[in-house]
Amino acid sequence: MKKSKRKIISILLVVISIISIGINAYAHSGRTDANGGHRDNKNKSGLGSYHYHCGGNPAHLHTNGVCPYSSSKSSTSSSSSSSKSTSTSTNTSTKAKTEPKSTVPATIDVTGIQINENVESLKIGETKILTAVITPDNATNKEITWKSSDDSIATISATGEINPKKAGIVYITASSSNGKTDSIKIEIKEEEKMENVNITKTSAVEGNTASNNISTNDGEDSNPLGGLATLGILGGLGYWGYGKFRK
């Protein structure tokens, strides 16, 4: 009985010795301090007098205060995140290349408008077509609107044709789509009356006819006297010649 007890005690001692050797080989003796490490005065780990066993990992040092096991995890995590980010960036870049860009042309506003013709007056019955130029030449909307200040004096069509109605002063305005304007002043005059012109022409013709008649009559009255004078001269010359001959 005593022998069996001794055997059991011996076996327990051996087991305890093996366990303590394993513990010393892995973690060494000593309490872990607040930093998660402990002293190794005999340098059993070969890492110096102080090392760590973070998370049950083998004895190690914290170079620059960073646990290599923690950094490897974070490195793996960051590598994974970086990989995901790169993948996302690549996908975005691929989409950007494959998707067409929508380009909206910029609107170019009108900066000025000018009427080309300088019309000062028109007579009733006359017509005139006005034109205008828009600046800049590449403006987006080059539409022109025409307007008369008094349609009773003169009207103007959408194409710029003026149609005088009665005598007076009228202003014609050209406007752009964004409100730029230019105007000219036109005097509408009455048409000359044809009756006065005919009377004047008739009077002139009658005056010329009367003058011609008087000249003709004078000519006819003066012709006999001219003939007698000519005969008198010829007779005198004949008589003078005859006297000379007798002598």
CYANA upper distance limits for C-alpha pairs under 8 A (distance plus 0.5 A):
  1 MET  CA      5 LYS  CA      6.87
  2 LYS  CA      6 ARG  CA      6.72
  3 LYS  CA      7 LYS  CA      6.73
  4 SER  CA      8 ILE  CA      6.75
  5 LYS  CA      9 ILE  CA      6.67
  6 ARG  CA     10 SER  CA      6.49
  7 LYS  CA     11 ILE  CA      6.61
  8 ILE  CA     12 LEU  CA      6.70
  9 ILE  CA     13 LEU  CA      6.70
 10 SER  CA     14 VAL  CA      6.75
 11 ILE  CA     15 VAL  CA      6.72
 12 LEU  CA     16 ILE  CA      6.58
 13 LEU  CA     17 SER  CA      6.54
 14 VAL  CA     18 ILE  CA      6.72
 15 VAL  CA     19 ILE  CA      6.73
 16 ILE  CA     20 SER  CA      6.60
 17 SER  CA     21 ILE  CA      6.60
 18 ILE  CA     22 GLY  CA      6.74
 19 ILE  CA     23 ILE  CA      6.70
 20 SER  CA     24 ASN  CA      6.59
 21 ILE  CA     25 ALA  CA      6.59
 22 GLY  CA     26 TYR  CA      6.75
 23 ILE  CA     27 ALA  CA      6.11
 23 ILE  CA     28 HIS  CA      6.60
 23 ILE  CA     29 SER  CA      8.15
 24 ASN  CA     28 HIS  CA      4.40
 24 ASN  CA     29 SER  CA      6.55
 25 ALA  CA     44 LYS  CA      8.14
 25 ALA  CA     45 SER  CA      8.24
 26 TYR  CA     58 PRO  CA      7.04
 26 TYR  CA     59 ALA  CA      7.68
 27 ALA  CA     53 HIS  CA      7.55
 27 ALA  CA     58 PRO  CA      7.93
 27 ALA  CA     59 ALA  CA      7.31
 28 HIS  CA     40 ASP  CA      7.73
 28 HIS  CA     44 LYS  CA      7.98
 28 HIS  CA     45 SER  CA      8.47
 29 SER  CA     40 ASP  CA      8.39
 30 GLY  CA     38 HIS  CA      6.87
 30 GLY  CA     39 ARG  CA      7.37
 30 GLY  CA     40 ASP  CA      8.46
 31 ARG  CA     38 HIS  CA      6.65
 32 THR  CA     36 GLY  CA      6.00
 32 THR  CA     37 GLY  CA      5.55
 32 THR  CA     38 HIS  CA      5.32
 33 ASP  CA     37 GLY  CA      6.11
 33 ASP  CA     38 HIS  CA      6.41
 36 GLY  CA     52 TYR  CA      6.82
 36 GLY  CA     53 HIS  CA      7.73
 36 GLY  CA     54 CYS  CA      7.08
 37 GLY  CA     50 TYR  CA      7.56
 37 GLY  CA     51 HIS  CA      6.11
 37 GLY  CA     52 TYR  CA      4.70
 37 GLY  CA     53 HIS  CA      6.99
 37 GLY  CA     54 CYS  CA      8.23
 38 HIS  CA     50 TYR  CA      6.29
 38 HIS  CA     51 HIS  CA      6.53
 38 HIS  CA     52 TYR  CA      7.03
 39 ARG  CA     49 SER  CA      6.01
 39 ARG  CA     50 TYR  CA      4.86
 39 ARG  CA     51 HIS  CA      7.13
 40 ASP  CA     44 LYS  CA      7.16
 40 ASP  CA     45 SER  CA      7.92
 40 ASP  CA     48 GLY  CA      7.36
 40 ASP  CA     49 SER  CA      4.90
 40 ASP  CA     50 TYR  CA      5.75
 40 ASP  CA     51 HIS  CA      7.64
 41 ASN  CA     48 GLY  CA      8.26
 41 ASN  CA     49 SER  CA      5.35
 41 ASN  CA     50 TYR  CA      8.03
 42 LYS  CA     49 SER  CA      7.52
 43 ASN  CA     47 LEU  CA      7.05
 43 ASN  CA     48 GLY  CA      5.75
 43 ASN  CA     49 SER  CA      5.95
 45 SER  CA     59 ALA  CA      7.28
 47 LEU  CA     51 HIS  CA      7.17
 47 LEU  CA     59 ALA  CA      8.44
 47 LEU  CA     60 HIS  CA      7.70
 47 LEU  CA     61 LEU  CA      7.81
 50 TYR  CA     61 LEU  CA      8.49
 51 HIS  CA     59 ALA  CA      6.60
 51 HIS  CA     60 HIS  CA      6.11
 51 HIS  CA     61 LEU  CA      5.81
 51 HIS  CA     62 HIS  CA      8.42
 52 TYR  CA     58 PRO  CA      8.47
 52 TYR  CA     59 ALA  CA      5.92
 52 TYR  CA     60 HIS  CA      5.77
 52 TYR  CA     61 LEU  CA      6.49
 52 TYR  CA     62 HIS  CA      8.06
 53 HIS  CA     57 ASN  CA      5.68
 53 HIS  CA     58 PRO  CA      6.24
 53 HIS  CA     59 ALA  CA      5.57
 53 HIS  CA     60 HIS  CA      7.05
 54 CYS  CA     67 CYS  CA      8.35
 54 CYS  CA     69 TYR  CA      8.47
 57 ASN  CA     69 TYR  CA      8.48
 61 LEU  CA     67 CYS  CA      7.69
 61 LEU  CA     68 PRO  CA      8.44
 62 HIS  CA     66 VAL  CA      5.44
 62 HIS  CA     67 CYS  CA      5.30
 62 HIS  CA     68 PRO  CA      7.22
 63 THR  CA     67 CYS  CA      7.61
 63 THR  CA     68 PRO  CA      8.26
 66 VAL  CA     70 SER  CA      8.10
 66 VAL  CA     71 SER  CA      7.44
 67 CYS  CA     71 SER  CA      6.59
 68 PRO  CA     72 SER  CA      6.45
 69 TYR  CA     73 LYS  CA      6.90
 70 SER  CA     74 SER  CA      6.73
 71 SER  CA     75 SER  CA      6.16
 72 SER  CA     76 THR  CA      6.49
 73 LYS  CA     77 SER  CA      6.62
 74 SER  CA     78 SER  CA      6.31
 75 SER  CA     79 SER  CA      6.28
 76 THR  CA     80 SER  CA      6.58
 77 SER  CA     81 SER  CA      6.64
 78 SER  CA     82 SER  CA      6.34
 79 SER  CA     83 SER  CA      6.45
 80 SER  CA     84 LYS  CA      6.65
 81 SER  CA     85 SER  CA      6.49
 82 SER  CA     86 THR  CA      6.44
 83 SER  CA     87 SER  CA      6.50
 84 LYS  CA     88 THR  CA      6.55
 85 SER  CA     89 SER  CA      6.48
 86 THR  CA     90 THR  CA      6.46
 87 SER  CA     91 ASN  CA      6.63
 88 THR  CA     92 THR  CA      6.57
 89 SER  CA     93 SER  CA      6.48
 90 THR  CA     94 THR  CA      6.50
 91 ASN  CA     95 LYS  CA      6.62
 92 THR  CA     96 ALA  CA      6.55
 93 SER  CA     97 LYS  CA      6.71
 94 THR  CA     98 THR  CA      6.66
 95 LYS  CA     99 GLU  CA      6.21
 96 ALA  CA    100 PRO  CA      8.22
107 THR  CA    139 ALA  CA      8.32
107 THR  CA    140 THR  CA      6.43
108 ILE  CA    138 ASN  CA      7.74
108 ILE  CA    139 ALA  CA      5.44
108 ILE  CA    140 THR  CA      5.61
108 ILE  CA    141 ASN  CA      8.46
109 ASP  CA    139 ALA  CA      6.14
109 ASP  CA    140 THR  CA      6.93
109 ASP  CA    141 ASN  CA      7.92
109 ASP  CA    178 ASN  CA      8.01
110 VAL  CA    134 ILE  CA      7.38
110 VAL  CA    135 THR  CA      6.42
110 VAL  CA    136 PRO  CA      6.81
110 VAL  CA    139 ALA  CA      6.09
110 VAL  CA    140 THR  CA      8.20
110 VAL  CA    141 ASN  CA      7.90
110 VAL  CA    142 LYS  CA      7.97
110 VAL  CA    176 SER  CA      7.71
110 VAL  CA    177 SER  CA      8.32
110 VAL  CA    178 ASN  CA      7.29
110 VAL  CA    180 LYS  CA      7.94
111 THR  CA    134 ILE  CA      8.37
111 THR  CA    135 THR  CA      6.22
111 THR  CA    136 PRO  CA      7.01
111 THR  CA    180 LYS  CA      7.68
112 GLY  CA    134 ILE  CA      6.53
112 GLY  CA    135 THR  CA      5.61
112 GLY  CA    136 PRO  CA      7.90
112 GLY  CA    180 LYS  CA      6.41
112 GLY  CA    181 THR  CA      8.01
113 ILE  CA    132 ALA  CA      7.22
113 ILE  CA    133 VAL  CA      6.19
113 ILE  CA    134 ILE  CA      5.19
113 ILE  CA    135 THR  CA      6.71
113 ILE  CA    174 ALA  CA      8.10
113 ILE  CA    175 SER  CA      7.81
113 ILE  CA    176 SER  CA      7.35
113 ILE  CA    180 LYS  CA      6.81
113 ILE  CA    181 THR  CA      6.60
113 ILE  CA    182 ASP  CA      6.72
114 GLN  CA    132 ALA  CA      5.84
114 GLN  CA    133 VAL  CA      5.94
114 GLN  CA    134 ILE  CA      7.37
114 GLN  CA    174 ALA  CA      8.26
114 GLN  CA    181 THR  CA      8.16
114 GLN  CA    182 ASP  CA      6.11
115 ILE  CA    130 LEU  CA      7.67
115 ILE  CA    131 THR  CA      6.42
115 ILE  CA    132 ALA  CA      4.65
115 ILE  CA    133 VAL  CA      7.07
115 ILE  CA    174 ALA  CA      7.54
115 ILE  CA    182 ASP  CA      6.96
115 ILE  CA    183 SER  CA      7.79
115 ILE  CA    184 ILE  CA      8.29
116 ASN  CA    130 LEU  CA      7.66
116 ASN  CA    131 THR  CA      6.19
116 ASN  CA    132 ALA  CA      5.78
116 ASN  CA    133 VAL  CA      7.48
117 GLU  CA    130 LEU  CA      6.69
117 GLU  CA    131 THR  CA      7.39
118 ASN  CA    184 ILE  CA      7.89
119 VAL  CA    184 ILE  CA      8.07
119 VAL  CA    185 LYS  CA      8.25
119 VAL  CA    186 ILE  CA      6.85
120 GLU  CA    185 LYS  CA      7.06
120 GLU  CA    186 ILE  CA      5.35
120 GLU  CA    187 GLU  CA      6.75
121 SER  CA    186 ILE  CA      5.54
121 SER  CA    187 GLU  CA      4.97
121 SER  CA    188 ILE  CA      6.23
121 SER  CA    189 LYS  CA      7.62
122 LEU  CA    126 GLU  CA      6.88
122 LEU  CA    127 THR  CA      8.20
122 LEU  CA    164 PRO  CA      7.70
122 LEU  CA    186 ILE  CA      7.61
122 LEU  CA    187 GLU  CA      6.83
122 LEU  CA    188 ILE  CA      5.50
122 LEU  CA    189 LYS  CA      6.63
123 LYS  CA    164 PRO  CA      7.53
123 LYS  CA    188 ILE  CA      6.06
123 LYS  CA    189 LYS  CA      5.15
123 LYS  CA    190 GLU  CA      6.41
123 LYS  CA    191 GLU  CA      6.42
124 ILE  CA    164 PRO  CA      5.69
124 ILE  CA    165 LYS  CA      6.62
124 ILE  CA    166 LYS  CA      6.88
124 ILE  CA    167 ALA  CA      7.92
124 ILE  CA    188 ILE  CA      7.14
124 ILE  CA    189 LYS  CA      6.71
124 ILE  CA    190 GLU  CA      6.28
124 ILE  CA    191 GLU  CA      6.29
125 GLY  CA    163 ASN  CA      8.11
125 GLY  CA    164 PRO  CA      7.10
125 GLY  CA    165 LYS  CA      8.39
125 GLY  CA    191 GLU  CA      8.12
126 GLU  CA    163 ASN  CA      7.58
126 GLU  CA    164 PRO  CA      7.37
127 THR  CA    161 GLU  CA      7.32
127 THR  CA    162 ILE  CA      6.01
127 THR  CA    163 ASN  CA      5.77
127 THR  CA    164 PRO  CA      7.49
128 LYS  CA    161 GLU  CA      6.06
128 LYS  CA    162 ILE  CA      5.70
128 LYS  CA    163 ASN  CA      7.81
129 ILE  CA    159 THR  CA      8.18
129 ILE  CA    160 GLY  CA      5.79
129 ILE  CA    161 GLU  CA      4.60
129 ILE  CA    162 ILE  CA      6.61
130 LEU  CA    160 GLY  CA      5.38
130 LEU  CA    161 GLU  CA      6.68
130 LEU  CA    162 ILE  CA      8.04
131 THR  CA    160 GLY  CA      6.93
132 ALA  CA    144 ILE  CA      8.33
132 ALA  CA    174 ALA  CA      7.78
134 ILE  CA    139 ALA  CA      8.22
134 ILE  CA    142 LYS  CA      6.90
134 ILE  CA    176 SER  CA      8.25
135 THR  CA    139 ALA  CA      7.38
141 ASN  CA    177 SER  CA      7.22
142 LYS  CA    176 SER  CA      7.45
142 LYS  CA    177 SER  CA      7.69
143 GLU  CA    176 SER  CA      6.58
143 GLU  CA    177 SER  CA      6.47
144 ILE  CA    174 ALA  CA      6.93
144 ILE  CA    175 SER  CA      6.11
144 ILE  CA    176 SER  CA      5.54
144 ILE  CA    177 SER  CA      7.31
145 THR  CA    158 ALA  CA      7.15
145 THR  CA    174 ALA  CA      6.16
145 THR  CA    175 SER  CA      5.58
145 THR  CA    176 SER  CA      7.01
145 THR  CA    177 SER  CA      8.33
146 TRP  CA    156 ILE  CA      7.21
146 TRP  CA    157 SER  CA      7.49
146 TRP  CA    158 ALA  CA      6.50
146 TRP  CA    159 THR  CA      8.27
146 TRP  CA    160 GLY  CA      6.79
146 TRP  CA    172 ILE  CA      7.74
146 TRP  CA    173 THR  CA      6.29
146 TRP  CA    174 ALA  CA      5.26
146 TRP  CA    175 SER  CA      7.03
147 LYS  CA    155 THR  CA      8.39
147 LYS  CA    156 ILE  CA      6.94
147 LYS  CA    172 ILE  CA      6.34
147 LYS  CA    173 THR  CA      5.74
147 LYS  CA    174 ALA  CA      7.14
148 SER  CA    154 ALA  CA      7.39
148 SER  CA    155 THR  CA      6.36
148 SER  CA    156 ILE  CA      6.69
148 SER  CA    170 VAL  CA      7.41
148 SER  CA    171 TYR  CA      6.46
148 SER  CA    172 ILE  CA      5.26
148 SER  CA    173 THR  CA      6.99
149 SER  CA    170 VAL  CA      6.34
149 SER  CA    171 TYR  CA      5.71
149 SER  CA    172 ILE  CA      6.89
149 SER  CA    173 THR  CA      8.37
150 ASP  CA    154 ALA  CA      6.93
150 ASP  CA    155 THR  CA      7.91
150 ASP  CA    170 VAL  CA      6.59
150 ASP  CA    171 TYR  CA      8.12
151 ASP  CA    155 THR  CA      5.27
152 SER  CA    165 LYS  CA      6.75
152 SER  CA    166 LYS  CA      7.59
153 ILE  CA    164 PRO  CA      6.64
153 ILE  CA    165 LYS  CA      5.41
153 ILE  CA    166 LYS  CA      5.42
153 ILE  CA    167 ALA  CA      6.99
153 ILE  CA    168 GLY  CA      6.64
153 ILE  CA    169 ILE  CA      7.85
153 ILE  CA    170 VAL  CA      7.10
153 ILE  CA    188 ILE  CA      7.79
154 ALA  CA    162 ILE  CA      7.15
154 ALA  CA    163 ASN  CA      5.98
154 ALA  CA    164 PRO  CA      4.71
154 ALA  CA    165 LYS  CA      5.60
154 ALA  CA    166 LYS  CA      7.64
154 ALA  CA    170 VAL  CA      7.35
154 ALA  CA    188 ILE  CA      8.26
155 THR  CA    162 ILE  CA      6.23
155 THR  CA    163 ASN  CA      5.79
155 THR  CA    164 PRO  CA      7.08
155 THR  CA    165 LYS  CA      8.06
156 ILE  CA    160 GLY  CA      6.29
156 ILE  CA    161 GLU  CA      5.73
156 ILE  CA    162 ILE  CA      4.91
156 ILE  CA    163 ASN  CA      6.72
156 ILE  CA    172 ILE  CA      8.32
157 SER  CA    161 GLU  CA      5.74
157 SER  CA    162 ILE  CA      7.31
164 PRO  CA    188 ILE  CA      6.99
165 LYS  CA    188 ILE  CA      8.49
166 LYS  CA    188 ILE  CA      7.08
166 LYS  CA    189 LYS  CA      7.81
166 LYS  CA    190 GLU  CA      7.46
167 ALA  CA    187 GLU  CA      7.89
167 ALA  CA    188 ILE  CA      5.22
167 ALA  CA    189 LYS  CA      5.32
167 ALA  CA    190 GLU  CA      6.06
168 GLY  CA    187 GLU  CA      6.33
168 GLY  CA    188 ILE  CA      5.67
168 GLY  CA    189 LYS  CA      7.40
169 ILE  CA    185 LYS  CA      7.59
169 ILE  CA    186 ILE  CA      6.41
169 ILE  CA    187 GLU  CA      5.12
169 ILE  CA    188 ILE  CA      6.67
170 VAL  CA    185 LYS  CA      6.49
170 VAL  CA    186 ILE  CA      5.97
170 VAL  CA    187 GLU  CA      6.98
170 VAL  CA    188 ILE  CA      8.05
171 TYR  CA    183 SER  CA      6.96
171 TYR  CA    184 ILE  CA      6.18
171 TYR  CA    185 LYS  CA      5.15
171 TYR  CA    186 ILE  CA      6.73
172 ILE  CA    183 SER  CA      5.95
172 ILE  CA    184 ILE  CA      6.00
172 ILE  CA    185 LYS  CA      7.12
172 ILE  CA    186 ILE  CA      8.10
173 THR  CA    181 THR  CA      7.20
173 THR  CA    182 ASP  CA      6.17
173 THR  CA    183 SER  CA      4.74
173 THR  CA    184 ILE  CA      7.23
174 ALA  CA    181 THR  CA      6.06
174 ALA  CA    182 ASP  CA      5.92
174 ALA  CA    183 SER  CA      6.85
175 SER  CA    179 GLY  CA      6.52
175 SER  CA    180 LYS  CA      6.08
175 SER  CA    181 THR  CA      4.91
175 SER  CA    182 ASP  CA      7.26
176 SER  CA    180 LYS  CA      5.65
176 SER  CA    181 THR  CA      6.95
193 LYS  CA    197 VAL  CA      7.50
194 MET  CA    198 ASN  CA      6.77
195 GLU  CA    199 ILE  CA      6.72
196 ASN  CA    200 THR  CA      6.65
197 VAL  CA    201 LYS  CA      6.66
198 ASN  CA    202 THR  CA      6.49
199 ILE  CA    203 SER  CA      6.58
200 THR  CA    204 ALA  CA      6.73
201 LYS  CA    205 VAL  CA      6.71
202 THR  CA    206 GLU  CA      6.57
203 SER  CA    207 GLY  CA      6.51
204 ALA  CA    208 ASN  CA      6.71
205 VAL  CA    209 THR  CA      6.72
206 GLU  CA    210 ALA  CA      6.74
207 GLY  CA    211 SER  CA      6.74
208 ASN  CA    212 ASN  CA      6.70
209 THR  CA    213 ASN  CA      6.69
210 ALA  CA    214 ILE  CA      6.74
211 SER  CA    215 SER  CA      6.79
212 ASN  CA    216 THR  CA      6.69
213 ASN  CA    217 ASN  CA      6.68
214 ILE  CA    218 ASP  CA      6.64
215 SER  CA    219 GLY  CA      6.63
216 THR  CA    220 GLU  CA      6.69
217 ASN  CA    221 ASP  CA      6.70
218 ASP  CA    222 SER  CA      6.57
219 GLY  CA    223 ASN  CA      6.72
220 GLU  CA    224 PRO  CA      8.44
221 ASP  CA    225 LEU  CA      8.35
222 SER  CA    226 GLY  CA      6.82
223 ASN  CA    227 GLY  CA      6.81
224 PRO  CA    228 LEU  CA      6.79
225 LEU  CA    229 ALA  CA      6.71
226 GLY  CA    230 THR  CA      6.77
227 GLY  CA    231 LEU  CA      6.83
228 LEU  CA    232 GLY  CA      6.65
229 ALA  CA    233 ILE  CA      6.78
230 THR  CA    234 LEU  CA      6.77
231 LEU  CA    235 GLY  CA      6.54
232 GLY  CA    236 GLY  CA      6.65
233 ILE  CA    237 LEU  CA      6.73
234 LEU  CA    238 GLY  CA      6.70
235 GLY  CA    239 TYR  CA      6.73
236 GLY  CA    240 TRP  CA      6.66
237 LEU  CA    241 GLY  CA      6.63
238 GLY  CA    242 TYR  CA      6.66
239 TYR  CA    243 GLY  CA      6.83
240 TRP  CA    244 LYS  CA      6.96
241 GLY  CA    245 PHE  CA      6.82
242 TYR  CA    246 ARG  CA      7.00
243 GLY  CA    247 LYS  CA      7.02
